Structures are given as structure tokens and as C-alpha cells.
Amino acid sequence: MEQLTIRYRIHPDGRVDELVEGLNGMACEQLTERIEARLGVVQQRRLTAEAFLCEQQAQQSQVQSLS
């Protein structure tokens, strides 16, 4: 089982960067939603390649089942 890690970087101006590692798909949003609600307004969200893995795997399964 892969290790799940949440990393935070706090900038001098108060901005906070959050990075979730070891979790595929959009489950990272569910995992961090309570933390983000306490931190404040999410100004920007950039998805990593891991966020798209579950969707890609599901699409590949559908294509293979149609063949």
C-alpha cells in the first residue's frame, strides 16, 4: 500500500500550498475539504497527474470491454 502524504507550504504573505501525494482520483478533495474550510478561501486548484488516474483507468476498461 502506498503512503498517503499531505504537504503544506506556508508563504510569508500567508498563502498556503497544499499537495496530496499517494491518492489517485479526486478523493483528495474529499480528504482535504475540512482542512481547506478552516484555512480560508481556495483561490486556485491545480490537479496533479494522480487526480486523473482513476478516470483514465475507467475509460480504458470501457474501451477494452467494447472490443
N, C-alpha and C positions, 0 to 999 in steps of 0.2 A: 504494500500500500504506500502510495506516495505521500510525502509530508505536506500538510497544509500550512501555509505561512501567510500572514498579513503584515505588510511592512508599511510604516508611516514615516514620512519625511516632513518635518515642520520647518517652514521657511521663516526667515527673520520678519517678513511682513505679515505673518500669521496664516498664510496659505498652507494647506495640508495636502500632501500627495499620499494616496493610498494605493498599494499594489497587492493583489491577491495572487498567490502562486500555489499550484498544485490542485486546482479545482477547475474542471472543464465545464463549458457551457455558461449559461447566465446565472447559475446558482450563486455566483459571487455577489450579485446584487442582493439576494435574499440574506446571505450571510452577513453583509455589512450594513444593511439598511438601518438598523437600530443605532449603530455607531455613528453613521452619517447624519442621522436625525439630531443627534446631540452635538455634533461638530458644527452644524450650520448648513447653509445652502450649498448644494453641489453646483459648482459653476461650470464644470466640464467633466465629461466622462470619455476616456479613451479605452477602447477594448483591446485586449491582447489577443494573440492567436488562439490561446486556450479557450477564449469565450466562444469561438466558432467551432470547436472540435465536435461537440455533440451534434450540432446541426449538420455538419459535413458527414459524419458517420451515419446519421439517419437517412440523409439523401442517398448515400452510397448503397445502403441496404435496400432502399426503394428501387433504385436502378437495377440492382442485382436480382431482385425478386421479379421484376418485369421481364428480364431476359429469359 
